[in-house]
Amino acid sequence: MGTTIKDVCLKSYQFSCWNFNNVNRNKLLNLSTNSELYDNIPQVVEQVLNETRVENTQQGSTHYHARSIQPK
């Protein structure tokens, strides 16, 4: 169990984008400082630390899965 935000985020299988075999891991590690996504990081961190509720732009989704998974 993680005791810090970093521990929780990097815990195996918690957020699959950080798993060593995940195709998105390199995208995160090589994110350009000129990227719009990079510019949004401070705002996202502040919202997480302040437990700010934000508008759900994913049409109510609370989880995600690979297309190969068949949800029950």
N, CA, C and O atoms as a MOPAC input file, in Angstrom:
PM7 MOZYME 1SCF
protein

 N      0.84600 1    -1.17500 1     0.00000 1
 C      0.00000 1     0.00000 1     0.00000 1
 C      0.89000 1     1.23600 1     0.00000 1
 O      1.87100 1     1.29000 1     0.74100 1
 N      0.56100 1     2.21900 1    -0.81600 1
 C      1.35300 1     3.43300 1    -0.88300 1
 C      0.98700 1     4.41500 1     0.21400 1
 O     -0.17000 1     4.51700 1     0.62100 1
 N      1.98500 1     5.12800 1     0.68100 1
 C      1.73800 1     6.13200 1     1.71900 1
 C      1.88400 1     7.54900 1     1.18800 1
 O      1.57500 1     8.51400 1     1.88600 1
 N      2.35200 1     7.67300 1    -0.04200 1
 C      2.47400 1     8.98900 1    -0.66900 1
 C      1.78100 1     8.94000 1    -2.02800 1
 O      1.49400 1     7.86500 1    -2.55400 1
 N      1.52000 1    10.10700 1    -2.58100 1
 C      0.90500 1    10.15800 1    -3.91300 1
 C      1.79100 1     9.43500 1    -4.91900 1
 O      1.30100 1     8.67100 1    -5.75100 1
 N      3.09000 1     9.67900 1    -4.83900 1
 C      4.02500 1     9.02100 1    -5.76000 1
 C      3.95300 1     7.50500 1    -5.60900 1
 O      3.88900 1     6.78600 1    -6.60600 1
 N      3.96400 1     7.00900 1    -4.35400 1
 C      3.89400 1     5.56300 1    -4.12100 1
 C      2.63600 1     4.95700 1    -4.73400 1
 O      2.68900 1     3.90400 1    -5.37000 1
 N      1.51600 1     5.62700 1    -4.54000 1
 C      0.24800 1     5.12300 1    -5.07200 1
 C      0.27400 1     5.11700 1    -6.59600 1
 O     -0.10400 1     4.12800 1    -7.22300 1
 N      0.71900 1     6.21900 1    -7.18900 1
 C      0.72000 1     6.33000 1    -8.65500 1
 C      1.66600 1     5.33900 1    -9.32000 1
 O      1.37700 1     4.83700 1   -10.40600 1
 N      2.79200 1     5.05700 1    -8.67600 1
 C      3.78600 1     4.17500 1    -9.28500 1
 C      3.65600 1     2.71900 1    -8.84900 1
 O      4.43200 1     1.87400 1    -9.29600 1
 N      2.69300 1     2.41100 1    -7.98600 1
 C      2.49400 1     1.03400 1    -7.54000 1
 C      2.11000 1     0.16300 1    -8.74100 1
 O      1.31100 1     0.56100 1    -9.58900 1
 N      2.68700 1    -1.01000 1    -8.78800 1
 C      2.41700 1    -1.92700 1    -9.90000 1
 C      0.92500 1    -2.11900 1   -10.10200 1
 O      0.18000 1    -2.37500 1    -9.15600 1
 N      0.51100 1    -1.99100 1   -11.33200 1
 C     -0.86100 1    -2.22400 1   -11.77400 1
 C     -1.87900 1    -1.20100 1   -11.26000 1
 O     -3.07600 1    -1.35300 1   -11.50700 1
 N     -1.42800 1    -0.17200 1   -10.55600 1
 C     -2.35900 1     0.86800 1   -10.11600 1
 C     -2.72400 1     1.76500 1   -11.30000 1
 O     -3.89900 1     2.01800 1   -11.56500 1
 N     -1.70200 1     2.23500 1   -12.00100 1
 C     -1.87100 1     3.02700 1   -13.22100 1
 C     -0.98800 1     2.36700 1   -14.27100 1
 O      0.23300 1     2.52500 1   -14.25700 1
 N     -1.60300 1     1.63900 1   -15.16600 1
 C     -0.85300 1     0.78500 1   -16.08800 1
 C      0.12700 1     1.54200 1   -16.97100 1
 O      1.06900 1     0.94300 1   -17.49000 1
 N     -0.07200 1     2.84800 1   -17.15500 1
 C      0.84800 1     3.60500 1   -18.01100 1
 C      2.26700 1     3.61800 1   -17.44400 1
 O      3.21400 1     3.90200 1   -18.17700 1
 N      2.43200 1     3.31500 1   -16.15300 1
 C      3.76600 1     3.28600 1   -15.54800 1
 C      4.38500 1     1.89200 1   -15.54600 1
 O      5.54700 1     1.74400 1   -15.16900 1
 N      3.63900 1     0.86700 1   -15.95900 1
 C      4.20100 1    -0.47700 1   -16.01700 1
 C      5.28900 1    -0.51900 1   -17.08600 1
 O      5.14300 1     0.08800 1   -18.14700 1
 N      6.36400 1    -1.22400 1   -16.81100 1
 C      7.50900 1    -1.25100 1   -17.72200 1
 C      7.16000 1    -1.76200 1   -19.11200 1
 O      7.79900 1    -1.36700 1   -20.08700 1
 N      6.17400 1    -2.62200 1   -19.22400 1
 C      5.81300 1    -3.18200 1   -20.52900 1
 C      4.70300 1    -2.39800 1   -21.22600 1
 O      4.21900 1    -2.83500 1   -22.27000 1
 N      4.28900 1    -1.26300 1   -20.68600 1
 C      3.19900 1    -0.48600 1   -21.27300 1
 C      3.72900 1     0.45000 1   -22.35400 1
 O      4.73900 1     1.12600 1   -22.15800 1
 N      3.04400 1     0.48400 1   -23.49400 1
 C      3.49800 1     1.30900 1   -24.62100 1
 C      3.44600 1     2.80700 1   -24.31600 1
 O      4.14900 1     3.58600 1   -24.96000 1
 N      2.63700 1     3.21700 1   -23.36200 1
 C      2.52600 1     4.64500 1   -23.04300 1
 C      3.59400 1     5.13700 1   -22.07300 1
 O      3.75300 1     6.34500 1   -21.89700 1
 N      4.32200 1     4.23200 1   -21.44500 1
 C      5.34700 1     4.62200 1   -20.47200 1
 C      6.37900 1     5.56500 1   -21.10100 1
 O      6.70100 1     6.60300 1   -20.52400 1
 N      6.89300 1     5.20900 1   -22.27000 1
 C      7.89600 1     6.05700 1   -22.92500 1
 C      7.33300 1     7.41500 1   -23.31100 1
 O      8.05200 1     8.41400 1   -23.29200 1
 N      6.04800 1     7.45800 1   -23.66300 1
 C      5.42400 1     8.74500 1   -23.98100 1
 C      5.44900 1     9.66400 1   -22.76400 1
 O      5.70900 1    10.86000 1   -22.89200 1
 N      5.18200 1     9.11200 1   -21.59700 1
 C      5.20200 1     9.91200 1   -20.37000 1
 C      6.61900 1    10.33800 1   -20.00600 1
 O      6.85800 1    11.48800 1   -19.63600 1
 N      7.54500 1     9.40600 1   -20.11400 1
 C      8.92900 1     9.70100 1   -19.74500 1
 C      9.58700 1    10.68700 1   -20.70000 1
 O     10.53100 1    11.38000 1   -20.32200 1
 N      9.09600 1    10.75400 1   -21.93600 1
 C      9.69300 1    11.62800 1   -22.94400 1
 C      8.79100 1    12.79700 1   -23.31800 1
 O      8.92600 1    13.36200 1   -24.40300 1
 N      7.88100 1    13.15900 1   -22.43400 1
 C      6.96400 1    14.26600 1   -22.69500 1
 C      7.74700 1    15.56300 1   -22.87000 1
 O      8.54400 1    15.93900 1   -22.01000 1
 N      7.51700 1    16.23100 1   -23.97000 1
 C      8.22800 1    17.47500 1   -24.27900 1
 C      7.76700 1    18.60100 1   -23.35900 1
 O      6.58000 1    18.72100 1   -23.05500 1
 N      8.71000 1    19.41600 1   -22.92200 1
 C      8.36100 1    20.57400 1   -22.09300 1
 C      7.60900 1    21.61900 1   -22.90100 1
 O      7.08300 1    22.57700 1   -22.33400 1
 N      7.54900 1    21.44900 1   -24.21300 1
 C      6.78800 1    22.35700 1   -25.08000 1
 C      5.36600 1    21.86000 1   -25.32700 1
 O      4.60100 1    22.49300 1   -26.05400 1
 N      5.02100 1    20.74200 1   -24.72900 1
 C      3.71800 1    20.12400 1   -24.94500 1
 C      2.62800 1    20.82100 1   -24.13400 1
 O      2.86900 1    21.29100 1   -23.02200 1
 N      1.42800 1    20.88000 1   -24.70900 1
 C      0.27300 1    21.42000 1   -23.98000 1
 C     -0.01400 1    20.56700 1   -22.74200 1
 O     -0.41000 1    21.09000 1   -21.70100 1
 N      0.18700 1    19.26000 1   -22.86100 1
 C     -0.00700 1    18.37500 1   -21.70900 1
 C      0.95100 1    18.73700 1   -20.57900 1
 O      0.56500 1    18.75700 1   -19.41000 1
 N      2.18900 1    19.02000 1   -20.93000 1
 C      3.19000 1    19.40300 1   -19.93100 1
 C      2.76700 1    20.68800 1   -19.22400 1
 O      2.93500 1    20.82000 1   -18.01100 1
 N      2.22500 1    21.61900 1   -19.97500 1
 C      1.78400 1    22.89400 1   -19.40200 1
 C      0.65600 1    22.71200 1   -18.39200 1
 O      0.50200 1    23.53200 1   -17.48700 1
 N     -0.12900 1    21.65400 1   -18.53300 1
 C     -1.26000 1    21.40700 1   -17.63900 1
 C     -0.87200 1    20.72000 1   -16.33200 1
 O     -1.69100 1    20.64900 1   -15.41500 1
 N      0.34000 1    20.21900 1   -16.22500 1
 C      0.75100 1    19.44500 1   -15.05200 1
 C      0.58400 1    20.21700 1   -13.74400 1
 O      0.00000 1    19.66900 1   -12.80900 1
 N      1.06400 1    21.45900 1   -13.62400 1
 C      0.90300 1    22.16000 1   -12.33600 1
 C     -0.55600 1    22.28300 1   -11.89600 1
 O     -0.85600 1    22.15000 1   -10.71000 1
 N     -1.45500 1    22.53500 1   -12.83300 1
 C     -2.87500 1    22.66600 1   -12.50200 1
 C     -3.43900 1    21.32800 1   -12.01500 1
 O     -4.19200 1    21.28900 1   -11.04200 1
 N     -3.08500 1    20.25300 1   -12.67800 1
 C     -3.57400 1    18.93200 1   -12.28400 1
 C     -3.04200 1    18.55900 1   -10.90200 1
 O     -3.78700 1    18.04800 1   -10.06600 1
 N     -1.76200 1    18.81100 1   -10.66100 1
 C     -1.16600 1    18.51100 1    -9.35600 1
 C     -1.86900 1    19.29900 1    -8.25900 1
 O     -2.18100 1    18.75100 1    -7.20200 1
 N     -2.11500 1    20.56400 1    -8.50300 1
 C     -2.80500 1    21.39800 1    -7.51300 1
 C     -4.20000 1    20.84900 1    -7.21900 1
 O     -4.62000 1    20.80900 1    -6.06300 1
 N     -4.90900 1    20.43200 1    -8.25000 1
 C     -6.25300 1    19.88200 1    -8.05900 1
 C     -6.21400 1    18.59200 1    -7.24700 1
 O     -7.07700 1    18.36300 1    -6.40000 1
 N     -5.21800 1    17.75200 1    -7.50200 1
 C     -5.08900 1    16.50300 1    -6.75000 1
 C     -4.76800 1    16.79800 1    -5.29100 1
 O     -5.39300 1    16.24200 1    -4.38800 1
 N     -3.79600 1    17.67000 1    -5.06200 1
 C     -3.38800 1    17.97700 1    -3.69000 1
 C     -4.49200 1    18.65800 1    -2.89800 1
 O     -4.60400 1    18.45500 1    -1.68900 1
 N     -5.30300 1    19.45700 1    -3.56200 1
 C     -6.39600 1    20.16100 1    -2.89000 1
 C     -7.71000 1    19.39200 1    -2.95300 1
 O     -8.74600 1    19.87000 1    -2.49200 1
 N     -7.65200 1    18.18000 1    -3.53700 1
 C     -8.83800 1    17.34000 1    -3.69400 1
 C     -9.97500 1    18.09300 1    -4.37200 1
 O    -11.14300 1    17.95100 1    -4.01000 1
 N     -9.60700 1    18.89500 1    -5.36000 1
 C    -10.57700 1    19.68300 1    -6.11200 1
 C    -11.33000 1    18.78700 1    -7.08700 1
 O    -10.72700 1    18.02900 1    -7.84600 1
 N    -12.62500 1    18.88200 1    -7.05500 1
 C    -13.43200 1    18.13700 1    -8.03000 1
 C    -13.40400 1    18.90000 1    -9.34500 1
 O    -13.57100 1    20.12000 1    -9.37900 1
 N    -13.19400 1    18.16700 1   -10.41500 1
 C    -13.16100 1    18.77900 1   -11.73700 1
 C    -14.25700 1    18.16200 1   -12.59600 1
 O    -14.75600 1    17.07400 1   -12.31000 1
 N    -14.61300 1    18.86800 1   -13.63700 1
 C    -15.62700 1    18.37200 1   -14.56000 1
 C    -15.14100 1    17.08500 1   -15.21000 1
 O    -14.00800 1    17.01000 1   -15.68500 1
 N    -15.99000 1    16.08700 1   -15.22800 1
 C    -15.66600 1    14.82300 1   -15.87500 1
 C    -15.89300 1    14.98600 1   -17.36900 1
 O    -17.03300 1    15.07600 1   -17.82500 1
 N    -14.81300 1    15.02400 1   -18.12500 1
 C    -14.91200 1    15.20300 1   -19.57500 1
 C    -15.00300 1    13.86900 1   -20.30900 1
 O    -14.98700 1    13.82800 1   -21.53900 1
 N    -15.09800 1    12.78600 1   -19.55500 1
 C    -15.11600 1    11.45300 1   -20.15900 1
 C    -16.50400 1    10.82900 1   -20.13200 1
 O    -16.63500 1     9.60800 1   -20.05000 1
 N    -17.52700 1    11.65000 1   -20.19800 1
 C    -18.91700 1    11.18500 1   -20.27600 1
 C    -19.28100 1    10.25700 1   -19.11800 1
 O    -19.98200 1     9.26200 1   -19.30200 1
 N    -18.79100 1    10.60000 1   -17.91400 1
 C    -19.14900 1     9.84400 1   -16.72000 1
 C    -18.26900 1     8.64800 1   -16.42100 1
 O    -18.50500 1     7.95300 1   -15.43300 1
 N    -17.26700 1     8.38700 1   -17.23500 1
 C    -16.39600 1     7.23500 1   -17.00600 1
 C    -15.63800 1     7.38500 1   -15.69500 1
 O    -15.19400 1     8.47800 1   -15.34500 1
 N    -15.49600 1     6.28200 1   -14.97800 1
 C    -14.69700 1     6.26800 1   -13.75300 1
 C    -13.53700 1     5.29100 1   -13.84700 1
 O    -12.65600 1     5.29200 1   -12.98700 1
 N    -13.52400 1     4.44700 1   -14.89400 1
 C    -12.46400 1     3.46300 1   -15.09000 1
 C    -12.16400 1     3.36200 1   -16.58900 1
 O    -12.93100 1     3.83500 1   -17.42700 1
 N    -11.04800 1     2.74400 1   -16.89400 1
 C    -10.73800 1     2.47000 1   -18.29100 1
 C    -10.12000 1     1.08700 1   -18.39200 1
 O     -9.64000 1     0.53800 1   -17.40100 1
 N    -10.13300 1     0.52900 1   -19.58700 1
 C     -9.54300 1    -0.78300 1   -19.81100 1
 C     -9.12700 1    -0.89900 1   -21.26600 1
 O     -9.57300 1    -0.12900 1   -22.11700 1
 N     -8.27700 1    -1.85800 1   -21.53700 1
 C     -7.84300 1    -2.12100 1   -22.90600 1
 C     -9.02400 1    -2.62900 1   -23.72000 1
 O     -9.94500 1    -3.23900 1   -23.17800 1
 N     -8.99200 1    -2.38000 1   -25.00400 1
 C    -10.08100 1    -2.84000 1   -25.87200 1
 C    -10.19900 1    -4.36500 1   -25.87400 1
 O    -11.25900 1    -4.91000 1   -26.18100 1
 N     -9.10500 1    -5.04700 1   -25.53200 1
 C     -9.12500 1    -6.51100 1   -25.53400 1
 C     -9.88100 1    -7.08600 1   -24.33400 1
 O    -10.18000 1    -8.28000 1   -24.31000 1
 N    -10.19100 1    -6.25900 1   -23.34900 1
 C    -10.89600 1    -6.70300 1   -22.14500 1
 C    -12.40200 1    -6.62000 1   -22.37400 1
 O    -12.89300 1    -5.64100 1   -22.93600 1
 N    -13.11700 1    -7.62200 1   -21.94900 1
 C    -14.57800 1    -7.63100 1   -22.03800 1
 C    -15.14200 1    -7.37800 1   -20.63800 1
 O    -15.15000 1    -8.29000 1   -19.81100 1
 N    -15.61900 1    -6.14500 1   -20.35100 1
 C    -16.15900 1    -5.87800 1   -19.01600 1
 C    -17.40700 1    -6.71300 1   -18.74000 1
 O    -18.16400 1    -7.05000 1   -19.64900 1
 N    -17.59900 1    -7.03500 1   -17.47000 1
 C    -18.76500 1    -7.84600 1   -17.06800 1
 C    -19.92500 1    -6.94700 1   -16.73800 1
 O    -20.99800 1    -7.43100 1   -16.37900 1

